[in-house]
């Protein structure tokens, strides 16, 4: 739900003033978090090639400033689904936030102002509640469970449904295997606990992560485009499809009737070797051709990254891990500060590159191995 929020309360300890960028928060979080939680958050699939490329690919795009333009008055605002937003930055669904902070998703929601809605109360949330713009879903084997979640989301005031389609099962994350990743038995999936004990995620006696066992038992590996159409037909809320990396799948998503296409490689946690999202983005944007908003996530850690995605045609840029780092460092105060840092950096890039508002699609021909944005 998009709701007005004030600055975070002063109950949390103050944020360390030496943390002046997202990388600073990442470094500080690494020193605070238990290794099992840290590795769960930061790891990618198998050899982590795509995880590394998500960041490296940002450097292959250059910004070409346009000078002597009046940028004395600037607007970072945008709108999605008829809702005005003060920033083109939003919070991606990120699971198991209570491993970073005792208040988990509640602290994240409190630290996020109305300028940065969350489009994804993840199914792996430890706290039920609608403090988000969109309810995030996977495809479950039992459609009745999906329908129940969709009905609950609408009743709670959510503004959209986000369906992740790139996770028929979980990717292989070697750090989790080495750590024998497990969750405390008292943790539950709060969105399910009203009906049964399905939300409990302890070790089920297999020696594996409880969440992996839950996925194997409940996620539907047989999902097709017909299932996406079914979801669109059973709700009046706009449906966003998350996990698109090709123009062909973007076309099929549009044919199914989605309200927005979300370019994502799941934080590089599913299939290693898929393209970094900044490289996939322009192909998807070209296919969509203005017919719906295009969202993107994957490795965005500073304002210039976000500017590049906007210049390539993204409507919203989502961040996931940076929120976790802020949460681990200082709870809601840390999350708030991470958003403020990105806001300040984006505004600075806009000002010094001659943009008084967030850039539309401005793409020139690639030069050598680099691509240039104006």
C-alpha positions in Angstrom: 0.0 0.0 0.0 1.3 3.4 -0.9 1.0 5.4 2.3 2.5 8.6 3.7 5.3 7.9 6.1 7.3 10.3 8.3 11.0 10.1 9.0 11.9 7.0 11.2 11.6 7.3 14.9 14.5 8.0 17.1 14.2 4.7 19.0 17.0 3.1 16.9 20.6 4.1 17.6 21.8 6.8 15.2 23.4 5.8 11.9 27.2 5.9 11.9 28.0 9.2 10.1 30.9 7.5 8.3 28.5 5.4 6.3 28.1 7.7 3.2 27.3 5.2 0.4 25.6 1.9 -0.1 29.0 0.1 -0.2 29.8 1.5 3.3 26.6 0.0 4.6 27.4 -3.3 2.9 30.8 -3.4 4.6 29.4 -2.5 8.0 26.6 -5.1 7.6 29.1 -7.8 6.8 30.8 -7.1 10.1 27.6 -7.3 12.0 25.7 -10.2 10.5 26.2 -13.9 11.4 28.0 -15.6 8.5 25.0 -17.8 7.7 22.7 -14.8 7.3 25.3 -12.8 5.5 26.0 -15.5 2.9 22.3 -16.1 2.4 21.8 -12.4 1.5 24.9 -11.8 -0.6 25.4 -15.0 -2.5 24.4 -15.8 -6.1 23.8 -19.0 -8.0 26.7 -21.5 -8.5 29.8 -19.7 -9.7 28.2 -16.2 -9.3 29.2 -15.0 -12.7 26.0 -13.1 -13.2 26.2 -11.7 -9.6 29.5 -10.1 -10.5 28.3 -9.0 -14.0 25.2 -7.3 -12.5 27.7 -4.7 -11.1 30.4 -4.8 -13.8 27.8 -4.2 -16.6 26.9 -0.8 -15.0 30.4 0.4 -15.8 30.1 -0.4 -19.5 27.5 2.4 -19.8 28.8 6.0 -19.8 26.7 9.2 -19.2 27.3 12.1 -21.6 26.3 15.3 -19.8 24.4 18.0 -21.7 25.6 21.4 -20.5 24.2 25.0 -20.2 20.7 23.7 -19.4 18.6 25.2 -16.7 18.6 22.7 -13.8 17.8 25.2 -11.0 14.5 23.4 -10.5 14.4 19.6 -10.6 11.9 16.8 -10.1 12.8 13.3 -9.3 9.1 12.2 -9.4 7.3 9.7 -11.5 4.0 7.8 -11.5 3.0 4.2 -11.6 -0.5 2.8 -12.0 -1.9 6.3 -11.4 0.0 6.8 -8.2 2.5 9.7 -8.0 5.8 8.9 -6.5 8.5 11.4 -5.3 11.3 9.0 -6.4 11.8 6.5 -9.2 13.3 4.1 -6.6 11.3 1.3 -5.0 12.0 -1.6 -2.6 12.3 -5.1 -4.1 10.9 -8.2 -2.3 13.6 -9.6 -0.2 13.1 -12.6 2.0 14.0 -13.4 5.6 14.6 -9.9 6.8 14.3 -10.8 10.5 17.8 -12.4 10.1 19.1 -8.9 9.6 17.1 -7.2 12.4 14.6 -8.4 15.0 11.8 -6.2 13.5 12.5 -7.4 10.0 10.0 -6.2 7.4 8.3 -3.9 9.9 11.5 -1.9 10.4 12.1 -1.8 6.6 8.5 -0.5 6.1 9.0 2.1 8.8 12.3 3.3 7.3 10.8 3.7 3.8 9.1 7.0 3.2 6.2 7.4 0.8 8.8 8.3 -1.9 9.9 4.7 -2.2 7.1 2.2 -2.0 7.7 -1.5 -1.7 6.3 -3.5 -4.6 6.6 -6.9 -2.9 5.6 -8.1 0.5 7.5 -11.3 -0.2 5.9 -14.7 0.6 9.0 -15.3 2.8 7.9 -12.4 5.0 8.0 -13.0 8.8 5.5 -10.3 9.3 2.1 -10.1 7.7 0.7 -6.7 6.8 0.0 -4.4 3.8 2.6 -1.7 4.2 3.6 -2.1 0.6 2.4 -1.0 -2.8 2.3 -4.6 -4.2 1.9 -8.1 -2.9 4.6 -10.5 -4.2 3.6 -14.0 -5.1 5.1 -17.2 -6.6 3.0 -19.8 -8.4 1.9 -22.4 -6.0 0.7 -25.9 -6.9 -2.7 -25.3 -5.2 -4.5 -22.5 -7.0 -6.7 -22.1 -4.0 -3.7 -20.9 -2.0 -2.8 -18.4 -4.7 -6.4 -17.2 -4.8 -6.5 -16.8 -1.0 -3.4 -14.7 -1.0 -4.7 -12.5 -3.8 -8.0 -12.0 -2.0 -6.2 -11.2 1.2 -3.9 -8.7 -0.6 -6.8 -6.8 -2.1 -8.7 -6.7 1.2 -5.6 -5.4 2.9 -5.4 -2.5 0.4 -2.5 -3.6 -1.8 -2.3 -1.8 -5.2 -0.8 -4.5 -7.4 0.1 -8.2 -7.5 3.7 -9.1 -8.4 4.2 -12.6 -9.8 7.7 -13.9 -9.9 8.1 -16.4 -12.8 11.8 -17.2 -12.7 11.8 -19.5 -9.7 10.2 -22.9 -10.6 12.6 -24.0 -7.9 15.4 -22.3 -6.0 18.8 -21.8 -7.6 21.8 -23.6 -6.3 23.6 -21.3 -3.8 26.9 -22.9 -2.8 27.4 -20.8 0.3 24.1 -22.0 1.8 25.1 -25.6 1.1 28.5 -25.1 2.8 26.8 -23.4 5.8 24.1 -26.0 6.0 21.7 -23.1 6.0 18.7 -23.5 8.3 16.2 -21.2 9.9 15.2 -21.1 13.6 12.1 -23.4 14.0 10.0 -20.6 15.6 10.0 -18.5 12.3 6.9 -18.7 10.2 5.6 -17.4 6.9 3.2 -14.9 8.4 1.1 -14.7 5.3 0.1 -18.4 5.7 -0.1 -18.8 9.5 -3.8 -17.9 9.7 -4.8 -21.1 8.0 -2.4 -23.8 9.1 1.2 -24.6 10.1 2.2 -24.4 6.4 4.3 -21.4 7.2 6.7 -23.1 9.6 10.2 -23.4 8.1 12.3 -25.5 10.4 14.6 -28.3 9.3 12.3 -31.1 8.2 14.7 -33.8 9.0 16.4 -33.8 5.6 19.5 -31.9 6.6 18.6 -29.2 4.1 17.3 -25.7 4.5 13.6 -25.7 5.5 12.8 -23.1 3.0 14.2 -25.2 0.2 12.0 -28.1 1.3 9.0 -25.8 1.3 9.7 -24.6 -2.2 10.0 -28.2 -3.5 6.7 -29.1 -1.9 4.7 -26.1 -2.9 6.1 -24.2 -5.9 4.6 -25.1 -9.3 7.3 -26.0 -11.8 4.6 -26.5 -14.4 3.5 -22.9 -14.6 2.9 -21.5 -18.1 1.6 -18.3 -19.7 -1.9 -19.7 -19.3 -1.4 -19.6 -15.5 -0.4 -16.0 -15.8 -3.6 -15.3 -17.7 -5.6 -17.1 -15.0 -4.1 -14.9 -12.3 -4.9 -11.8 -14.3 -8.5 -12.9 -14.6 -9.0 -13.7 -10.9 -8.1 -10.3 -9.7 -9.0 -6.7 -10.4 -5.6 -5.5 -9.3 -2.9 -4.8 -11.9 -0.5 -7.8 -12.3 3.2 -7.3 -12.7 5.3 -10.1 -14.1 8.8 -10.3 -12.5 11.8 -12.2 -14.0 11.7 -11.1 -17.7 15.1 -11.0 -19.5 14.2 -11.4 -23.2 12.1 -9.4 -25.7 10.3 -12.6 -26.6 9.1 -13.2 -23.1 8.2 -9.5 -22.8 6.0 -9.9 -25.8 4.2 -12.9 -24.4 3.7 -11.1 -21.1 2.0 -8.2 -22.9 -0.2 -10.7 -24.8 -1.2 -12.2 -21.5 -2.3 -8.7 -20.3 0.2 -7.7 -17.6 0.2 -4.2 -16.3 4.0 -4.0 -16.1 7.0 -6.0 -17.0 9.8 -6.4 -14.4 13.3 -7.0 -15.8 15.0 -9.2 -13.2 17.5 -12.1 -12.8 16.4 -12.6 -9.2 19.5 -10.9 -7.8 21.6 -13.4 -9.8 20.4 -16.2 -7.5 18.6 -18.5 -9.9 20.6 -19.3 -13.1 24.2 -18.3 -13.3 25.2 -17.0 -16.8 22.0 -15.1 -17.6 22.6 -11.5 -18.7 23.0 -8.7 -16.2 19.7 -6.8 -16.1 21.2 -3.5 -17.3 22.0 -5.3 -20.6 18.6 -7.0 -20.9 16.7 -3.8 -20.1 17.0 -1.9 -23.5 15.9 -5.0 -25.4 12.8 -5.4 -23.2 12.1 -1.6 -23.4 12.3 -1.7 -27.2 9.8 -4.6 -27.3 7.4 -3.1 -24.9 7.6 0.2 -26.8 5.6 2.2 -24.2 2.7 -0.2 -23.9 3.3 -0.6 -20.2 5.8 0.4 -17.5 9.1 -1.5 -17.3 10.7 -2.1 -14.0 14.2 -3.3 -13.3 16.4 -4.6 -10.4 19.8 -6.2 -10.1 23.0 -4.7 -8.7 21.9 -1.0 -8.4 23.9 0.5 -5.6 24.4 4.2 -6.4 22.6 7.1 -8.0 24.5 6.9 -11.3 23.3 3.3 -11.7 19.8 4.3 -11.2 20.2 7.2 -13.7 21.5 4.8 -16.3 18.5 2.5 -15.9 16.1 5.4 -16.2 17.9 6.7 -19.3 17.5 3.2 -20.8 13.7 3.4 -20.3 13.0 1.9 -16.9 10.0 3.4 -15.1 11.1 2.3 -11.6 14.4 0.9 -10.3 14.2 -1.6 -7.5 16.8 -2.2 -4.8 17.0 -5.3 -2.5 20.3 -5.9 -0.9 21.0 -2.2 -0.1 17.9 -2.3 2.1 19.2 -5.4 3.9 22.5 -3.6 4.6 20.8 -0.6 6.0 18.5 -2.8 8.1 21.4 -4.7 9.5 23.4 -1.6 10.4 20.7 0.5 12.1 17.2 -0.9 11.6 14.6 1.6 10.1 17.1 4.4 10.5 19.6 2.6 8.3 17.0 1.8 5.7 15.9 5.5 5.6 19.5 6.6 5.3 20.2 4.2 2.4 17.2 5.7 0.5 18.3 9.2 1.3 21.8 8.5 0.0 20.5 7.2 -3.3 18.1 10.1 -3.6 20.9 12.6 -3.1 23.2 10.8 -5.6 20.5 10.6 -8.2 19.7 14.3 -7.8 23.4 15.2 -8.1 23.9 13.1 -11.3 20.8 14.7 -12.8 21.9 18.2 -12.0 25.4 17.8 -13.4 24.3 16.0 -16.5 21.7 18.6 -17.5 18.5 16.8 -16.5 15.8 18.8 -14.7 13.6 15.7 -14.5 14.3 11.9 -14.5 15.5 11.0 -17.9 13.4 9.3 -20.5 14.9 6.9 -23.1 18.1 8.6 -24.4 20.3 5.9 -26.0 23.0 6.4 -28.6 24.9 3.9 -30.7 27.4 1.8 -28.7 31.0 3.0 -29.2 33.6 0.2 -29.0 32.9 -2.0 -26.0 31.1 0.8 -24.2 27.6 2.3 -24.5 26.9 5.9 -24.1 23.9 7.6 -22.5 22.9 11.2 -22.9 
